[in-house]
């Protein structure tokens, strides 16, 4: 009952506050579509069903069919009807139901604002007894299903005939959750991801480590100040960074969270703080702290190896081509110009542009999170820096059993 109640409250919220911007398109003459009266079948073109997007950030991109399976669950929760999902050879010109497939219009109409082609665009056609959603990629089809659900919520299940062509202006449409200063249960993380996907956000920036600011008179009592690292290392030698094991995510739980988000077009972008806001490390190894105790002293011989060991532990967990590391504006006055660590830090700050789009990259984002510049390391540089193998993009089998989809 809880998902249904969430859907109903979501409908009141969207309808009452009119949060949704209008999608570009035009209405046409003809009888409206009453969802209750059409065939309760979702059809997907078999030639499109196996399509996966290449240009997204996730390393576990769903196929169009897997997106359709999630849509089937959402539609059943929203309408209360049992919907079937079938592969078909081509999209027929007639027939009742919801049809999913490839976008066949002018692809130049579906680009990001800078003119870059996108896999996230879609065409959306409503007639009296059917809906067609055609995506430029699997995610485009998925975002089209979000538009359908939005319109159903706003119109109480009756849709006027329309032709819509839509694409996002920007590839990065994200939000950040600070899980370094408060614990959030896995069920909440997945529910928040589903909610974000409903509004077509594409990135979930998971800020997984932090501490209460020490510059508010707490530097003298720093050992008592709240700090947190959200992931539980499998390597027991790293358990010193953990204060509350019951408020962490295991590798399996974190993988389930990432899978849930990827199945809804959202990529989890993890962030580990270092060398600033690093109380989770300096409580464990106080000798590595500067005078301000949540700052890591990178001139200490154990500092960089310790950070590398943390990266080596967690980078294989991350199903994303980008990893966020904010604190790259290092204070050079802590170092002598000939300090060997300074060259290492400068190398981190040097921009490296992504050339092979299928390769995972490490995106080191500046301390000011809203600046556009990213510092990117290509895979071979990442392996050399951290000393581990980074897997190439791969497909994962669909997880057994439906994950909860709360709109």
JOZITA-V721296 format. One record per backbone hydrogen bond with DSSP energy under -1.0 kcal/mol. CO is the residue of the C=O (numbers start at 1). NH is the residue of the N-H. If there is no record, write none. Layout:
CO:NH + CO:NH
This chain:
1:5 + 2:6 + 3:7 + 4:8 + 5:9 + 6:10 + 7:11 + 8:12 + 9:13 + 10:14 + 11:15 + 12:16 + 13:17 + 14:18 + 24:165 + 26:163 + 33:159 + 34:37 + 39:41 + 40:84 + 41:98 + 42:86 + 43:100 + 44:88 + 45:48 + 45:49 + 48:51 + 49:65 + 51:64 + 57:321 + 59:394 + 63:67 + 64:68 + 65:69 + 66:70 + 67:71 + 68:72 + 69:73 + 70:74 + 71:75 + 72:76 + 73:77 + 74:78 + 75:79 + 76:80 + 84:42 + 86:44 + 88:46 + 88:90 + 97:131 + 98:43 + 99:133 + 100:45 + 101:135 + 106:109 + 107:110 + 110:118 + 112:115 + 116:112 + 119:140 + 121:136 + 122:166 + 123:134 + 124:164 + 125:132 + 126:162 + 129:97 + 130:127 + 131:99 + 132:125 + 133:101 + 134:123 + 135:103 + 137:141 + 138:142 + 139:143 + 140:144 + 141:145 + 142:146 + 143:147 + 144:148 + 145:149 + 146:150 + 147:151 + 148:152 + 149:153 + 150:154 + 151:155 + 152:157 + 155:158 + 157:35 + 159:33 + 161:28 + 162:126 + 163:26 + 164:124 + 166:122 + 169:113 + 173:202 + 173:203 + 175:205 + 177:179 + 177:207 + 185:189 + 186:190 + 187:191 + 188:192 + 189:193 + 190:194 + 191:195 + 192:196 + 193:197 + 194:198 + 196:201 + 197:200 + 202:267 + 203:175 + 204:269 + 205:177 + 206:208 + 206:271 + 207:179 + 208:230 + 210:228 + 214:218 + 219:222 + 221:224 + 226:212 + 228:210 + 230:249 + 235:238 + 236:239 + 238:241 + 239:242 + 244:247 + 245:248 + 249:232 + 250:254 + 251:255 + 252:256 + 253:257 + 254:258 + 255:259 + 256:260 + 257:261 + 258:262 + 259:263 + 261:264 + 261:266 + 262:265 + 267:204 + 269:206 + 270:324 + 271:208 + 275:296 + 278:281 + 278:282 + 279:283 + 281:285 + 285:288 + 286:289 + 288:297 + 292:295 + 294:278 + 295:290 + 296:298 + 297:300 + 300:303 + 302:306 + 303:307 + 304:308 + 305:309 + 306:310 + 307:311 + 308:312 + 309:313 + 310:314 + 311:315 + 314:317 + 315:318 + 318:320 + 319:59 + 321:361 + 324:272 + 326:328 + 328:330 + 331:334 + 332:335 + 336:339 + 339:342 + 340:344 + 341:345 + 342:346 + 343:347 + 344:348 + 345:349 + 356:359 + 362:377 + 364:375 + 368:371 + 375:364 + 377:362 + 378:382 + 379:383 + 380:384 + 381:385 + 382:386 + 383:387
